[in-house]
Amino acid sequence: MVIVTGTKRSGTSLWMRMLREAGLPSIGEAFPAVWGDSIRDANPHGFYESRYRLGIYFATNPEPTTGFYLTAKATRLHAVKVFVPGVIRTERAYLHRVVACMREWRSYSRSIHRLTSQEDAWLQDNPKDGMTGEESVAKARAGRSPIPAPVEWFLENYELVRDFAVRRYAMNFMTYERLMDDPEAALNRIFEWIGTGDIAKALACVDRDLHRAPDYEPVPSESEVSEQDAALFDAFYQAIHEGSALPPELLGPLNDTWARLSEEYSKKVKELEANRSRSETL
């Protein structure tokens, strides 16, 4: 399959739309659930997500309720969005081409902050299950990841690079900023690599007016990153943005930082999951 992956708010929805418009068969709805109402402004053209965002593996393929099974050969050029943890779960046979999207970490953090603010505002006005607006917002916030957005950005992107290094599938990293800077060059590169697609139709999907996050004000999660980690995140991003291999002198610090941060925040994630389980049994 042609897998589109990356963190949230990294350009995956735009890539899905471009691949669809270019003529590739695709899997995923533009606005699953209530997203067309709650956070439409975040992606006015659609999100294009499906159950396979969690990965293409035994829990999702065959589809649990219908038994429908995707074969790797028949879906070789089907585009589907799969978030980073899902790519790591996905069976190697389905990773025909992986378009990996990365956004600069500060821009990502500000975009995530804006997305959750939009969701909170919608829940305030449209509370769920007999709750007040304040209760709906509190429940949504309690269920969100306790990992600060910049740390989540680093952990997921580095885990994707590590998975690629181990399994060696065909992956092409493209930063959101490079796509916005020169969309024609970016699309020529990716569609030539895929081997099919109407580039002109894909190019018509690029709307620079939606590239707004750099103009947003800094958000609190940015201050949770030390100066040393921020410099490492910058160097990591810059290597990907330039399309170069990770410098050998960067590998040790990246590994050490990943180990430290993943250990620190895995405890918080486990606490959140434990609290969820307790609340569900009450």
N, C-alpha and C positions, 0 to 999 in steps of 0.2 A: 504494500500500500504506500501511498504518498502521505507520510505522517507529518502533520504540522504540530510542532511542540514549542514549549517555552513556559515561562511563568505566566501567571495572569498579567494582563495589561502590557504584554510585550509585542503585540502585533499579530497574534495568532488568528484572531477573527478576520483581520484584513487579508491575511494570506489565504484563509479559507475562501473568502469571497472572491479573491483574484483567481484562485484555481478553478472555482465553479464557473466564473464568467469566461475563463479561458477555454472551457469545454471539458474539463475533467469531471467524471462522475464523482459525487460527493455524498458523505453521510453526515447528518446533523441538521437540526432545526435552527432557523434564524433566531427565534426567541422561545427557548424552552420555558415551561412553567409560566410564571408571572413576570419574567424578565422584561417583556415588552412594555409592561407598565412601570415596574419598580426602578429599573436602571437602564431604560432604553437610551437615554442621553449619553451613557458611557460608550455605547456602540450603536449608533442610530441605524446602521445597516445590518445589524445582526451579529450573533455570537457563534452560530453554527456548531453547537455542541450536541453530543449524543452519549449513550451509555459507555461508548468506547473511550471517552475522555479519561477513564480510569485504567485503560490498558486493554489490549486484545490478548486475552489469555483465558484460562479455563473458567474463570468466574463470569466472564462476559461473552465468551464464544465457545460453544453455542449459547444463544440467548436463553436465559434460564426459563422463561415462561413459554416460549414458542418452540424452542429447539432449533431455531434458524441458525445456520452455521456459515460463517464467512470462510471461503477457501483462499489461500494466499495467491494462487495462480489467477483465479477469476477476478480478484480485487487488486491486482498489481498496480493499476493506475487510478484507483479510487482515493480521493483525498479525504482525510479524516483528522479531526483535532484530537490530540492525546496530550494531556499535561505531563510534565516531566516524570513524576512518580509512575504514571501509567506506561510511559515508554520503557522504563526500567523493568516493568512487569511483562511487557509485550514479548511474545514469542519472536525469535530472530527471523523466522520465515516471512513475517509480515512487514519487516523493516526494509522495504525495497528502496525507498528514498525518504530521508528525514530532513525536513526543512526546520531548522532550529532557530528560534527567534530570541534575541536578547535585547533588552532595553537598558539604557544607562541607569544605575541603581538609584540615583536621587530622583530622576524622572519617574521611575517605577514606583518609588515610595509615595511620591506626591499623587500619582494617578490612583494608587490603591486607596489612599486617604480620601480622595474625592469620590471614589466609587462607594466606599462604605458610608460616607456622609450622605450620598444620594439614597442609598438603601435605608438608612436610618430615618431620613426625612419622609420617605414613602411609607415606612412602617408606622411612623408617628400618626400619619393621616389615615392609614389603612391597617389597623391592628388586627391580629389573628386570634381565632378561637376564643372570642369573648374577652380577650385581654384589653387593657387600656393601651394607648399608644406608647406610654412610658414603659409598660411591661413588655410589649413586643420588641421595643428597641433594646431593652436590657437583656432579653432572652437572646436576641441576635448577637449582641456584643459578647455575651458569655460563651457563645458557641464558636466564636472566631479564634483563629490561631493565636496563641500567646507569643508567637515568635515575631519580633519586630520586622517590619517589611524589608529593610535592607539585609538583615540576616537571612530571612527566607529567600530573598533574591540570590544571595551568595550560595547557600546550601543547595538549592535546587539546580542552579546553573553548573556548579562544580560537580554535582552528582551525575548530571547529564554528560559532561565531558569525561568523567571517569568511566561511565558505562560504555561510551563510545570507544574509549581506549582499550577496554577489555574485550568487547564483542565485535568491534571493527565493522559496523554496518556503514552504508553510504549516507553520510550526514554532511549537510552544508549549513554552516552558521551564518546568519545574516542579522546584523543589528538593525533595530528599528530606525535608528538615526541614519545609517547608511542608506536604507530604503528611501527615507524621506529626502535625503540629500541628492540622490541620483536614482530615481525609480526606474528609469529606462535601463540603465546599466545593471541594476540589481535584478530586474526581471529577465533580461537577456541571459544573465548568468544562470539563474535558477531554471528557467524553462529549457535552455539548451541542455542542461544536466539531466532534467527529467525526460526530455526527448519528445515532448509534445506540448501543445497549448497555444492559444491565440494571444500573443503578447500584447497586441494593441487593445484587446478587450480587457485584459488584466490591468493594463496601465490606466485605463479610464476609471478604475476603482480607487485610485490613489487620491485622497483628499487631504491636502496639506493643512487645511483649516482645522482638521481634527487633531493635528499634532500640537497639543497645547500644554502638556505637562511641564516643560521647562519654564513656562511662564508662571506656574503656580508658586505660591509662597512655600518656603521650607516647612516641613511638618515635624512633629515631635519625635517620630521614630528615627529620623536622621541623627538626632543628638545621642541616640543610644549606641552609636558606633564609635569606637575609639579612633583617634587619629591614625594609629598604626593600621587598624583594620580598614579604615576608609582608604588609605593609600594603597593597600593590597587590592581592595575591590576595584579601585581605579585602574591599577596595572592589569588586572585580570580582564576587565572590560576592554581596555585599550588593545590588548593582544587580539581579542576576538574581533573587535571593530576593524582592525587593520588586516584581518584575515591571515595572520601569521600564527605559527606554532607557539605554544606557550614557552617562554624562555626557560631554559633549564634552571636558572637561579630562582625562578618563581615557584617551581614545583614543590620544593620543601616547605616554604611558608604557606602555600595553598593547602597542602596536606595537613600541616600542623594546625592551621586555623580552622579547617573543616572539622578536624577531630575535636578540637576544643569547643567550638560553637555547637556542634551536633550533640556532644555530651551534655553541655550546659542546658540546651533548650529541649532535649528529649525528655528530661525530667519534668519540665513544665507541661509538655504535651501529654505525658502520661497522667499528670495530675488533672488536666482538663478532661481527659477521657474517663478517668475514674469518677470525677464529679458528675459527668454526663450520665454514667451508668447508675450512680446513686439516685440522681433526680428522676430517672426513667422508672426506677423500681418503687419510688415512693407513692 
